[in-house]
């Protein structure tokens, strides 16, 4: 494993990539890397991710408490969100949070990225659900993200942005790129009359290819709660695994109540 200084340089490099690709504005976004069971390097608050140098990077423990930070720098207030991911996903070594334009637009519109429109997105991401809105710097966001951490490697944050995590810093960043590219393609195809989705059979073949590749992380191919129960994969459930049955029950109850009212009005 690279030494701490090298990892700090890598974080700065990824910060520049995120900034140069327009995935953050001003001082937005944050990046972290796990270097031991109780040590994490992270970007500071109030600093543009496009202009960082290694001395900007802070070190915190698993509770987000500062272990080391140079004068004038302190960890991002969003560190709680990162720490929740590390706590619940021992395989994760890096977390990236950004506000990519198209992906964030979908998050603001309340539309999860669940349509299977291209092989690469199906294999790499599966689908990207939306975690409900939480106030920044509070435990509301970690609590909302926690609902999806065990099933996905990328999550949209309602009215906020996107979060990706993986077993390396580069992989976590690449997932952010993939999320944004997926969102942009989905947006553009909708302007052209709507995307032609891959069939369920085609999606399942892609899932099998992913399994053959031995790709790491969480994915609907083998971890979706619905798939485990023999139901349709996340691509067909709107990205709300575990909530489908609850929604169905609510709909049945609504229909039942409306039917009862109509019968009463008609005097039947």
Secondary structure, DSSP 8 states (H G I E B T S, - for coil): ---HHHHHHHHHHHHHHHHHTTS--TT--EEEEEEETTEEEE-BTTS-TTS--GGG-EEE-TTS-EEE--TT--B-TTHHHHHHHHHH-TT--EEEEE--HHHHHHHHHT--B-----HHHHHHTS-BEEE----TTSHHHHHHHHTTTTT-SEEEETTTEEEEEESSHHHHHHHHHHHHHHHHHHHHHHHTT------HHHHHHHHHHHHHHT--S--TTT--HHHHTTS--GGGTTT-TTTHHHHHHHHHHHHHHHHHHHHHHHT-
